[in-house]
Amino acid sequence: MAAGGCRLLSLLLLLCEICLSLPVDRKENLREDKCGYQSCHATKASMLNVHLVPHTHDDVGWLKTVDQYFYGDRNDIQHAGVQYILDSVVEELRKNPNRRFIYVETAFFYRWWRRQSSDMQRTVKQLVNQGRLEFVNGGWCMSDEATTHYSAVVDQMTMGLRFLNQTFGPCGRPRVAWHIDPFGHAREHASMFAQMGYDGFFFGRVDYQDRTRRMRAKEQELLWRASDSISPPLADLFTGILPNGYNPPEGFCWDQSCDDPPIKDDPDLEDYNVNDVVERFLNVAKNQSLAYKSDHIIMTMGSDFQYENANLWYKNLDKLIRYVNARQSDGSRVNVLYSTPSCYLQELHRANLSWALKTDDFFPYADDAHDFWTGYFSSRPALKRYERLSNSNLQTCNQLEVLGGQASTSGPFGQGDSLTLKRAMAVAQHHDAVSGTEKQHVANDYARRLANGWQRCQVVVSNSLAALTGSTAERVYCNSLNISVCPITESSKKFSVNVFNPLARPVSWPVRLPVNGTRYAVADANGKAVDCEVIPISGSTRDVRRNRGFAVNELLFRVRAPPLGFSTYSVSLLQDGPPLASTSYHVPKSIWNKYLRVTFDPTTGLLSRLDNLETKQSISLTQNFYWYNASDGNNANSKQPSGAYIFRPNSSTPFVISKTAKTETIQTSVMQEVRQRFSPWASQVVRLHTDSRVLELEWTVGPIPIDDDLGKEVITRLDTDIKSSGIFFTDSNGREVLQRKKDFRPTWNLKQSEPIAGNYYPINSRAFIKDDKDQLTVVTDRSQGGGSIQNGSLEIMLHRRLLYDDVRGVAEPLNETSDVFPEGLVVRGRLLLSLSHPASAADVHRPLAEEVVLQPLLTFTEGHLHPNTRLEFSGLQAALPPAVHLLTLSQWDDKSVLLRLEHQFQSWESKANSQPVTVNLQKLFSTLEVTGVSELNLSANQWKEEMKRFDWRSQTVEKQMKKSLEDPSMWEVTLRPMEIRTFLLRANLR
């Protein structure tokens, strides 16, 4: 058979094998039932059509935990029970085929569905097939948009949409993205939703000044161009701003939680109110229509955890529709109907209008002059870091499950799974989870779920490594290495370290292990000696350990691991005695390696200059810690305090923690560091590794003192002589970079009322300032908030401790303590600094940020390894090109693997790497034989070739769209800048 015929046969076999994994039930098309756009009620031309959308907004944790919300527990905190909402809604939908309802949070629906009888499941499927119950958004949760990383968002959306696909087929696929509650909106989210196949996107919150302008200009509905690198319209998304947030119009809430009077339509009653209700509704509809462009408007009829007694809502909505439409016989031009967001969107598309074009994002969000929701960018920094680390662990777990084969989930270490951590991570993306805006006991619950999920994944990792290495020796996981706690390294005289690299390129990584010896021998997988040093543990580390470890020293060495693989290092104790590393307590003039020189002020002990010796660049650079006095709500201008959501300092000038730092210098052959102590609750290590092009700042903050009754918001500030002209740059959800300008918004004339909080933006993985010559980039290890308040300056908020609630619903001050730190939480993190020429800066910060997000996983084995143990392995035949990132490698079912490849450079940021790249899928893996391939959309719930989206016209003159590149062959795929491509592979272990 000819080669082309073989490829076709391969593809056909793959489609036959995996059709059940992407359920598209062809029988559905033979039924009379209609769903999606075909199930919409008819509208009336030349009338104002009012689309009533019954809905509930069910937070996957906020004031109560996920479990408490589902079961209706702890109603003393908030009356809410999701299981009762779904029970009640289904019953009411069955009574009247005209009624509609939308549901969003698949995490809750999945739980409810599993508990239903087969008869009830058939009933619900019929409701879905007829379009009476419609899923919108469809992710496991409604993710936050400021503090989430794109890889975790893609995963949680994939999980939710896959369940809907498998359960309901094409009628379960949402057509609309629905983010009614997140507190600002990221451009990258819109880009992802477009690539997932959504036709439109609706949300509720937008800055009050932006809304005012858009209402006047009738631009609350727009076309969002969500990428400057992906050719239009592939990342374009129609976007609508809802009129009342996500609540009903005032006076028309008929939930049991509301106080509005019902429609009393017995004319014999003294308080008959039909005419009053109809008149009020017609006025509301008329006023709302003045702010929108078409003859269709949408009204959200529901709110938080509503419809627990759905009869109340539907009985009144039935009456409202009947009596308002009855006025048409008297000349009324208003038509009211049950609808869904997709049906409303379809009417806007049919109107064939042109729409305003937006290319920036919707950050920061303020709901009043002094109420900027920029505090949550940094709230609960420990949880934010734990979520990011858990994502790294999950990707490693997914990869090893594939590479280890069936033995990964059932092997010598027992039964394991990645699903528990997948669900925990999916829940953690919720807009009141990683955002840090939940109650304390709910934050604890999120962390507990992540910990439990990682325990299940550790079994998968251990089983897989046993299969790949040939050794069943017990593996130890040290989850507290950031505070130098690891029992096996502290007590063992000989142990091995397995370093697994989840990236598709080789990595070099510094390792620091807590030990009690003073001289060690380290050997790599080939038995070659590795340069290593022992240094004393810092005082700040001893302070934060709180008797959780007993090591007095740290062993330092650098490891190298192959792409998508591991390397094993053996460590042996040689000697006890005093540490050999030189230690001095004077302020060093400078520390340096062959790439960087870091200079300190001898008087203050602070940084003063940074030089890139490789590129011959030099900038002045000072760094210090400060705190803003959080408003307590008694300010003369506003009663708004700082809280979990809102950042509101009492003054634009922060307080310096200390103008000087006590220093201690450590100099070794593998690393130099200057330990700075600013106060008992703020310290830092300035660290330069021998072979590194980046400077590490490891900060430790807390417990933040509050004995002066002042809430504090702690920042680190970098001041340089870079001529940044009030401009700085931040990433959007870890991907594309956006320009920010002080006291400026691209789409309206800003009246700045909060000079600090109003200039803060989310920093998910990096931020930078630059001029024509120099670019200083800061890569973060978690989501944080920051800004450039002065030219040449960049500040990042590290930690917050507040004494007042900000009156946005959580009803609890952000005052974190723990069993270990009852006097206040201590948080540790890292910032990585690079100095580059602007034209080549991305060549440094792109792979650097990738390494921080997906860091190597260390596992430990005590004693000598068996001689036949495999010490090194790579799952790839060769490293991927620098521009290509292996975003997803996950087992889809028994015979197929989900693969996502990503071009990680924007089209304008690198001469070397902002070019199309081609990858051969058959020559990608060393242990997998790929026999078939089919391409999917980003969320893996549609075949790429079947994904059809609405086309929209913008009011802006369009540039000529670039022609898409043809793949050279079925197996060779080409990636353009910022493109993510998703494949389902038929693959067997070699």
KEKOLLO-348990 format. One record per residue (C-alpha): residue in one letter; x, y, z. Coordinates in steps of 0.25 Angstrom, whole numbers, padded with zeros to 4 digits, always signed. Layout:
<atoms>
AXYZ...
</atoms>
This chain:
<atoms>
M+0000+0000+0000A+0005+0014-0003A+0010+0023+0008G-0002+0032+0007G-0011+0020+0008C-0004+0015+0021R-0006+0029+0027L-0021+0029+0023L-0023+0015+0029S-0016+0019+0042L-0025+0031+0043L-0037+0023+0041L-0033+0013+0051L-0030+0023+0061L-0044+0030+0059C-0051+0016+0061E-0043+0013+0074I-0045+0026+0081C-0059+0031+0076L-0064+0027+0090S-0054+0036+0096L-0060+0048+0089P-0075+0044+0089V-0082+0050+0078D-0095+0041+0078R-0099+0041+0063K-0113+0036+0068E-0116+0049+0074N-0117+0055+0060L-0128+0045+0056R-0137+0050+0068E-0147+0060+0067D-0141+0067+0079K-0134+0080+0077C-0123+0086+0085G-0114+0098+0084Y-0117+0109+0074Q-0128+0100+0068S-0136+0100+0082C-0137+0115+0083H-0151+0121+0084A-0156+0130+0073T-0154+0145+0074K-0162+0156+0068A-0157+0166+0057S-0158+0181+0060M-0160+0178+0075L-0151+0179+0086N-0148+0165+0090V-0145+0162+0105H-0137+0149+0107L-0140+0144+0121V-0129+0135+0126P-0132+0127+0138H-0119+0123+0145T-0112+0121+0158H-0098+0125+0162D-0092+0113+0170D-0078+0116+0176V-0069+0104+0176G-0065+0108+0190W-0065+0122+0196L-0072+0125+0210K-0074+0110+0211T-0066+0098+0206V-0069+0091+0193D-0076+0079+0201Q-0083+0089+0210Y-0089+0096+0198F-0093+0083+0191Y-0100+0077+0203G-0106+0090+0209D-0098+0089+0221R-0094+0100+0230N-0106+0109+0227D-0102+0117+0239I-0091+0123+0230Q-0100+0124+0217H-0112+0117+0213A-0108+0109+0200G-0110+0095+0196V-0107+0092+0181Q-0113+0078+0181Y-0126+0084+0185I-0125+0094+0174L-0123+0084+0163D-0134+0075+0169S-0144+0087+0169V-0140+0092+0155V-0141+0079+0148E-0155+0077+0154E-0160+0091+0150L-0154+0089+0135R-0162+0076+0134K-0175+0084+0136N-0174+0094+0125P-0166+0091+0112N-0165+0106+0109R-0156+0108+0122R-0141+0109+0121F-0130+0108+0131I-0115+0109+0129Y-0104+0102+0138V-0089+0105+0139E-0081+0098+0150T-0079+0084+0145A-0072+0080+0158F-0085+0081+0165F-0094+0075+0154Y-0084+0063+0153R-0087+0061+0168W-0102+0062+0166W-0102+0054+0154R-0095+0042+0160R-0106+0041+0171Q-0118+0041+0161S-0126+0029+0158S-0126+0024+0143D-0140+0029+0141M-0136+0043+0146Q-0123+0042+0137R-0132+0039+0125T-0141+0051+0129V-0129+0060+0130K-0124+0056+0116Q-0137+0059+0110L-0137+0073+0116V-0123+0075+0110N-0126+0069+0097Q-0138+0078+0096G-0130+0091+0100R-0138+0093+0112L-0126+0091+0121E-0114+0097+0115F-0099+0096+0120V-0091+0109+0118N-0076+0111+0121G-0076+0096+0125G-0062+0096+0132W-0061+0089+0145C-0062+0103+0151M-0063+0117+0147S-0048+0120+0148D-0042+0133+0153E-0036+0141+0142A-0025+0149+0150T-0017+0139+0158T-0019+0126+0150H-0008+0120+0140Y-0013+0117+0126S-0009+0102+0127A-0017+0100+0139V-0029+0107+0133V-0028+0098+0121D-0028+0086+0129Q-0040+0089+0137M-0048+0093+0125T-0044+0080+0118M-0049+0072+0130G-0062+0079+0131L-0065+0079+0116R-0061+0064+0115F-0071+0060+0125L-0082+0068+0118N-0077+0062+0105Q-0077+0047+0110T-0091+0049+0117F-0099+0057+0107G-0092+0057+0094P-0093+0069+0085C-0105+0075+0092G-0096+0076+0105R-0086+0085+0098P-0086+0099+0103R-0086+0110+0092V-0084+0121+0101A-0073+0125+0112W-0080+0130+0124H-0071+0138+0135I-0081+0146+0142D-0074+0147+0155P-0059+0148+0153F-0053+0162+0157G-0047+0166+0144H-0044+0159+0131A-0032+0154+0125R-0029+0155+0110E-0023+0141+0110H-0036+0135+0116A-0043+0141+0104S-0032+0135+0095M-0034+0121+0101F-0049+0122+0100A-0048+0125+0085Q-0039+0114+0083M-0048+0105+0091G-0059+0108+0080Y-0068+0117+0088D-0076+0127+0080G-0077+0137+0090F-0073+0141+0105F-0082+0148+0115F-0078+0154+0128G-0084+0163+0139R-0073+0171+0145V-0066+0183+0138D-0060+0196+0144Y-0070+0206+0147Q-0064+0217+0138D-0062+0207+0127R-0077+0203+0128T-0082+0217+0128R-0074+0221+0115R-0079+0208+0109M-0093+0210+0112R-0093+0224+0106A-0086+0219+0093K-0094+0206+0093E-0082+0198+0094Q-0085+0188+0105E-0084+0177+0094L-0071+0177+0086L-0062+0168+0078W-0050+0165+0087R-0037+0162+0079A-0030+0154+0090S-0016+0152+0083D-0006+0160+0076S+0001+0148+0070I-0010+0138+0066S-0016+0142+0053P-0031+0148+0054P-0041+0142+0055L-0035+0130+0062A-0034+0137+0076D-0045+0147+0074L-0057+0146+0083F-0070+0153+0083T-0072+0158+0097G-0084+0164+0105I-0085+0171+0118L-0097+0168+0125P-0106+0179+0130N-0108+0176+0145G-0095+0168+0148Y-0102+0155+0148N-0114+0159+0157P-0129+0161+0153P-0133+0176+0150E-0137+0183+0163G-0151+0178+0168F-0151+0165+0160C-0145+0155+0169W-0154+0144+0172D-0145+0134+0180Q-0148+0130+0194S-0135+0138+0198C-0142+0151+0192D-0152+0161+0198D-0158+0166+0185P-0174+0164+0184P-0179+0152+0175I-0188+0155+0164K-0202+0155+0170D-0212+0153+0158D-0225+0151+0165P-0233+0164+0161D-0242+0161+0173L-0230+0163+0183E-0228+0177+0189D-0213+0176+0186Y-0214+0172+0171N-0201+0177+0165V-0200+0172+0150N-0201+0186+0144D-0191+0191+0154V-0181+0180+0151V-0183+0181+0136E-0181+0196+0135R-0169+0195+0144F-0163+0184+0135L-0166+0191+0122N-0159+0203+0128V-0147+0195+0132A-0146+0188+0118K-0147+0202+0111N-0136+0208+0120Q-0127+0196+0118S-0129+0196+0103L-0123+0210+0102A-0110+0205+0106Y-0109+0193+0096K-0109+0193+0081S-0119+0183+0075D-0134+0180+0077H-0130+0169+0087I-0126+0170+0102I-0123+0160+0112M-0127+0159+0127T-0121+0150+0137M-0132+0144+0145G-0125+0138+0157S-0113+0140+0166D-0104+0133+0176F-0109+0119+0180Q-0123+0123+0175Y-0134+0113+0171E-0134+0104+0183N-0149+0106+0182A-0150+0108+0167N-0165+0108+0167L-0165+0122+0173W-0156+0127+0161Y-0163+0120+0150K-0178+0123+0154N-0175+0137+0154L-0167+0137+0142D-0178+0130+0134K-0187+0141+0139L-0178+0152+0135I-0176+0147+0121R-0191+0145+0119Y-0195+0158+0124V-0184+0167+0118N-0187+0160+0104A-0202+0162+0106R-0199+0177+0105Q-0195+0175+0090S-0210+0175+0086D-0210+0189+0092G-0198+0193+0084S-0186+0190+0093R-0174+0187+0085V-0167+0178+0096N-0167+0163+0094V-0162+0155+0106L-0157+0140+0105Y-0150+0130+0112S-0136+0129+0107T-0122+0125+0109P-0109+0133+0106S-0106+0125+0093C-0120+0128+0088Y-0118+0143+0091L-0104+0142+0084Q-0110+0136+0072E-0120+0147+0071L-0108+0157+0072H-0101+0149+0061R-0113+0150+0052A-0114+0165+0053N-0101+0165+0045L-0096+0178+0052S-0082+0183+0053W-0076+0183+0067A-0065+0192+0075L-0052+0185+0075K-0044+0183+0088T-0029+0178+0089D-0025+0181+0103D-0032+0174+0116F-0041+0178+0127F-0031+0180+0138P-0031+0186+0148Y-0046+0186+0152A-0052+0196+0161D-0067+0197+0166D-0065+0211+0171A-0055+0223+0172H-0047+0217+0184D-0051+0202+0182F-0040+0195+0173W-0041+0180+0174T-0026+0179+0173G-0023+0173+0186Y-0027+0159+0183F-0015+0158+0173S-0007+0156+0185S-0016+0150+0196R-0013+0137+0202P+0001+0136+0196A+0004+0123+0202L-0008+0117+0196K-0005+0123+0183R+0009+0117+0183Y+0004+0103+0187E-0006+0103+0176R+0005+0106+0166L+0014+0095+0172S+0002+0086+0171N+0001+0089+0156S+0015+0085+0154N+0013+0072+0162L+0001+0069+0154Q+0007+0071+0140T+0019+0062+0145C+0009+0051+0150N+0001+0052+0137Q+0014+0050+0129L+0019+0038+0137E+0006+0031+0136V+0008+0031+0121L+0023+0028+0121G+0021+0017+0131G+0009+0010+0125Q-0001+0002+0132A+0008-0001+0143S+0008+0014+0148T-0006+0013+0154S-0005-0002+0159G+0009-0006+0163P+0018-0009+0174F+0014+0003+0182G-0001+0000+0181Q-0012+0007+0174G-0011+0021+0170D-0018+0031+0161S-0016+0045+0156L-0031+0048+0156T-0031+0052+0170L-0021+0063+0168K-0027+0067+0155R-0040+0070+0162A-0034+0077+0174M-0026+0086+0164A-0039+0088+0156V-0046+0093+0168A-0034+0102+0172Q-0036+0110+0159H-0049+0115+0164H-0050+0130+0165D-0051+0129+0181A-0040+0119+0182V-0026+0122+0177S-0031+0137+0177G-0030+0136+0192T-0044+0142+0194E-0050+0131+0202K-0052+0129+0217Q-0040+0123+0225H-0046+0109+0227V-0050+0108+0212A-0035+0112+0208N-0031+0101+0218D-0040+0091+0210Y-0034+0095+0197A-0020+0092+0202R-0025+0079+0208R-0030+0074+0195L-0018+0078+0188A-0010+0070+0198N-0019+0058+0197G-0018+0058+0182W-0002+0059+0182Q-0002+0047+0192R-0010+0039+0181C-0001+0044+0170Q+0012+0040+0178V+0007+0025+0177V+0007+0028+0161V+0020+0034+0161S+0027+0023+0170N+0021+0012+0161S+0025+0019+0148L+0039+0021+0153A+0040+0007+0158A+0036+0002+0144L+0046+0012+0137T+0057+0010+0146G+0055-0005+0149S+0056-0002+0164T+0045-0004+0174A+0053+0003+0185E+0044+0012+0193R+0043+0026+0189V+0043+0038+0199Y+0036+0051+0195C+0041+0063+0203N+0030+0074+0202S+0037+0084+0211L+0050+0086+0204N+0047+0101+0203I+0050+0102+0218S+0061+0091+0218V+0053+0079+0224C+0055+0066+0218P+0057+0054+0228I+0064+0045+0219T+0075+0055+0215E+0076+0059+0230S+0079+0046+0235S+0085+0037+0224K+0099+0034+0221K+0096+0030+0207F+0084+0033+0198S+0081+0035+0184V+0073+0047+0177N+0065+0044+0165V+0062+0057+0157F+0050+0057+0148N+0050+0068+0138P+0035+0070+0132L+0040+0080+0121A+0043+0076+0107R+0057+0081+0108P+0069+0078+0117V+0070+0086+0130S+0081+0090+0139W+0075+0092+0153P+0081+0096+0167V+0078+0086+0178R+0079+0090+0193L+0077+0078+0203P+0077+0079+0218V+0088+0071+0224N+0096+0069+0237G+0109+0065+0231T+0120+0075+0227R+0126+0068+0215Y+0119+0060+0204A+0122+0053+0191V+0112+0054+0180A+0113+0046+0167D+0104+0047+0154A+0097+0036+0147N+0111+0033+0140G+0118+0032+0153K+0125+0045+0150A+0128+0054+0162V+0119+0066+0164D+0124+0079+0170C+0117+0081+0183E+0118+0090+0196V+0112+0090+0210I+0108+0103+0216P+0101+0106+0229I+0086+0108+0229S+0081+0122+0230G+0075+0128+0243S+0062+0131+0236T+0061+0117+0231R+0063+0112+0246D+0052+0122+0250V+0042+0117+0240R+0044+0102+0242R+0039+0103+0257N+0045+0089+0261R+0040+0082+0248G+0054+0078+0244F+0068+0077+0251A+0078+0079+0240V+0089+0090+0243N+0095+0090+0229E+0090+0090+0214L+0097+0082+0203L+0098+0090+0190F+0100+0084+0176R+0095+0086+0162V+0087+0075+0155R+0085+0073+0140A+0073+0065+0135P+0069+0061+0121P+0056+0065+0114L+0044+0058+0119G+0053+0049+0127F+0061+0047+0139S+0075+0046+0144T+0080+0040+0157Y+0090+0046+0167S+0097+0038+0178V+0101+0045+0191S+0110+0040+0202L+0114+0046+0215L+0129+0048+0216Q+0132+0056+0229D+0126+0062+0241G+0132+0075+0246P+0131+0090+0244P+0125+0095+0231L+0136+0098+0220A+0129+0109+0213S+0134+0123+0216T+0125+0132+0224S+0126+0146+0227Y+0118+0157+0233H+0123+0169+0226V+0115+0175+0214P+0122+0170+0202K+0125+0180+0191S+0120+0170+0180I+0117+0156+0177W+0119+0151+0162N+0120+0139+0153K+0123+0139+0138Y+0110+0145+0134L+0106+0155+0145R+0112+0164+0155V+0103+0169+0167T+0108+0181+0175F+0104+0185+0189D+0105+0198+0196P+0115+0196+0208T+0107+0206+0217T+0093+0200+0216G+0096+0186+0211L+0086+0188+0200L+0087+0185+0186S+0092+0196+0178R+0096+0191+0163L+0094+0180+0154D+0103+0177+0142N+0102+0167+0131L+0116+0164+0128E+0112+0156+0116T+0105+0167+0109K+0112+0178+0115Q+0100+0185+0121S+0100+0192+0134I+0088+0198+0142S+0087+0204+0156L+0078+0195+0164T+0073+0197+0179Q+0063+0188+0186N+0056+0189+0199F+0044+0184+0206Y+0032+0194+0210W+0018+0193+0215Y+0006+0201+0212N-0003+0204+0224A-0016+0198+0220S-0028+0207+0221D-0038+0203+0232G-0050+0210+0226N-0049+0222+0234N-0042+0231+0223A-0049+0244+0221N-0050+0242+0206S-0056+0228+0207K-0061+0217+0217Q-0055+0206+0208P-0044+0198+0216S-0034+0188+0210G-0038+0174+0210A-0037+0161+0203Y-0042+0167+0190I-0039+0181+0191F-0025+0188+0192R-0027+0202+0198P-0015+0208+0205N-0016+0220+0214S-0005+0227+0208S+0002+0227+0194T+0016+0227+0202P+0019+0213+0207F+0027+0211+0220V+0041+0205+0219I+0043+0193+0228S+0058+0197+0230K+0068+0206+0222T+0079+0196+0225A+0081+0181+0225K+0089+0173+0234T+0097+0164+0225E+0104+0150+0224T+0112+0146+0212I+0114+0131+0207Q+0123+0129+0196T+0125+0115+0190S+0129+0109+0177V+0115+0106+0173M+0108+0118+0179Q+0110+0132+0185E+0099+0138+0194V+0097+0150+0203R+0087+0148+0214Q+0080+0161+0218R+0072+0163+0230F+0063+0175+0230S+0055+0172+0243P+0051+0160+0251W+0039+0158+0241A+0046+0162+0228S+0059+0156+0222Q+0064+0152+0208V+0075+0144+0202V+0082+0150+0189R+0087+0138+0182L+0096+0136+0170H+0098+0122+0165T+0111+0119+0157D+0106+0116+0144S+0093+0124+0144R+0089+0137+0136V+0079+0141+0146L+0079+0147+0160E+0071+0140+0171L+0064+0148+0182E+0058+0138+0192W+0049+0146+0202T+0043+0142+0215V+0032+0151+0221G+0024+0149+0234P+0019+0148+0244I+0014+0162+0240P+0013+0170+0253I-0001+0176+0256D+0001+0180+0271D+0000+0194+0266D-0014+0191+0261L-0009+0194+0247G-0012+0185+0235K+0000+0184+0226E+0002+0181+0211V+0016+0177+0209I+0024+0180+0196T+0037+0178+0190R+0042+0190+0181L+0052+0190+0171D+0057+0204+0167T+0066+0206+0155D+0071+0216+0145I+0064+0210+0134K+0056+0221+0126S+0042+0214+0126S+0034+0226+0124G+0022+0221+0133I+0021+0208+0125F+0023+0194+0129F+0019+0180+0125T+0012+0168+0131D+0008+0155+0126S-0007+0150+0124N-0009+0137+0131G+0006+0133+0129R+0005+0135+0113E+0005+0147+0105V+0010+0160+0110L+0002+0173+0111Q+0007+0187+0112R+0003+0195+0124K+0003+0210+0126K+0002+0218+0139D-0011+0225+0141F-0016+0221+0127R-0026+0212+0121P-0026+0209+0106T-0041+0210+0104W-0046+0222+0113N-0041+0234+0119L-0037+0230+0133K-0040+0239+0145Q-0030+0233+0155S-0035+0233+0169E-0025+0223+0175P-0011+0226+0171I-0005+0213+0176A-0017+0202+0176G-0022+0208+0163N-0008+0205+0156Y-0007+0190+0161Y-0008+0179+0151P-0008+0164+0152I+0006+0158+0150N+0004+0143+0148S+0018+0139+0144R+0026+0151+0140A+0027+0166+0139F+0037+0176+0133I+0042+0190+0131K+0050+0194+0119D+0056+0206+0111D+0063+0206+0098K+0076+0199+0104D+0072+0191+0116Q+0061+0182+0121L+0060+0177+0135T+0050+0165+0136V+0045+0159+0149V+0040+0145+0148T+0031+0141+0160D+0028+0127+0166R+0013+0130+0168S+0002+0140+0164Q+0004+0154+0171G+0000+0168+0169G+0009+0179+0165G+0011+0193+0158S+0021+0203+0153I+0018+0215+0162Q+0031+0223+0158N+0039+0223+0146G+0049+0212+0146S+0042+0205+0158L+0035+0192+0159E+0028+0188+0172I+0022+0174+0175M+0013+0171+0187L+0017+0159+0195H+0009+0158+0207R-0004+0164+0213R-0009+0164+0227L-0022+0172+0230L-0031+0175+0241Y-0044+0179+0235D-0053+0172+0225D-0055+0180+0211V-0070+0178+0211R-0070+0169+0198G-0077+0157+0204V-0066+0149+0211A-0069+0155+0224E-0055+0152+0230P-0042+0160+0231L-0030+0154+0223N-0022+0151+0236E-0016+0138+0233T-0010+0129+0245S-0007+0114+0246D-0004+0104+0257V+0011+0106+0254F+0010+0121+0253P-0001+0125+0263E+0004+0139+0263G+0003+0141+0248L+0007+0133+0235V+0021+0133+0230V+0022+0133+0215R+0035+0130+0206G+0037+0132+0191R+0046+0135+0180L+0048+0146+0170L+0057+0143+0158L+0063+0155+0152S+0070+0156+0138L+0076+0168+0131S+0076+0167+0116H+0075+0175+0103P+0060+0177+0100A+0061+0170+0086S+0066+0157+0093A+0060+0158+0107A+0049+0148+0103D+0060+0137+0100V+0063+0138+0114H+0050+0140+0122R+0041+0130+0114P+0049+0118+0117L+0052+0123+0131A+0037+0125+0134E+0035+0111+0128E+0045+0105+0138V+0039+0112+0150V+0025+0107+0146L+0029+0093+0143Q+0041+0090+0152P+0048+0077+0154L+0042+0067+0164L+0052+0061+0174T+0050+0047+0180F+0060+0041+0189T+0064+0026+0192E+0072+0022+0204G+0085+0014+0203H+0091+0008+0191L+0084+0006+0178H+0083-0008+0171P+0094-0009+0161N+0084-0012+0150T+0076+0001+0153R+0074+0010+0141L+0080+0023+0145E+0076+0032+0134F+0064+0033+0124S+0058+0042+0114G+0044+0040+0109L+0047+0048+0096Q+0056+0044+0084A+0062+0058+0084A+0059+0071+0091L+0048+0080+0085P+0053+0094+0079P+0054+0105+0089A+0041+0111+0084V+0033+0099+0086H+0027+0095+0100L+0021+0082+0103L+0008+0087+0110T+0001+0074+0112L+0004+0059+0112S-0007+0051+0119Q-0014+0038+0118W-0027+0040+0111D-0032+0025+0111D-0026+0011+0110K-0021+0013+0096S-0019+0028+0094V-0011+0040+0099L-0015+0055+0100L-0003+0063+0095R-0003+0078+0094L+0009+0086+0088E+0011+0100+0089H+0019+0111+0083Q+0023+0120+0095F+0028+0132+0088Q+0020+0144+0083S+0021+0148+0069W+0029+0161+0072E+0038+0157+0083S+0050+0149+0078K+0057+0149+0065A+0062+0135+0068N+0050+0129+0073S+0037+0136+0068Q+0037+0128+0055P+0028+0116+0052V+0034+0102+0056T+0030+0088+0051V+0030+0076+0060N+0029+0061+0055L+0020+0054+0065Q+0024+0040+0061K+0039+0044+0064L+0035+0051+0077F+0035+0040+0088S+0046+0029+0091T+0036+0020+0098L+0023+0022+0091E+0020+0017+0077V+0010+0027+0071T+0001+0020+0061G-0010+0030+0059V-0013+0044+0061S-0025+0053+0061E-0026+0068+0064L-0035+0074+0074N-0039+0088+0079L-0032+0094+0091S-0041+0088+0101A-0041+0074+0094N-0056+0073+0093Q-0058+0075+0078W-0050+0070+0066K-0043+0082+0060E-0048+0080+0046E-0062+0081+0052M-0061+0093+0060K-0069+0104+0054R-0071+0118+0060F-0079+0130+0058D-0072+0141+0049W-0073+0155+0054R-0070+0169+0048S-0063+0179+0055Q-0064+0194+0053T-0049+0195+0051V-0043+0193+0037E-0037+0179+0037K-0023+0175+0033Q-0021+0164+0023M-0022+0151+0030K-0009+0143+0029K-0011+0130+0022S-0010+0118+0031L+0002+0109+0029E+0000+0095+0024D+0005+0084+0031P+0016+0077+0023S+0010+0063+0026M+0000+0056+0035W+0011+0054+0045E+0018+0067+0044V+0011+0079+0050T+0015+0094+0049L+0013+0103+0061R+0012+0118+0059P+0015+0128+0070M+0006+0126+0082E-0001+0115+0076I-0006+0103+0084R-0009+0090+0076T-0016+0078+0083F-0015+0064+0078L-0021+0051+0082L-0010+0040+0079R-0012+0025+0077A+0001+0021+0084N+0007+0008+0090L+0019+0006+0099R+0031+0001+0090
</atoms>
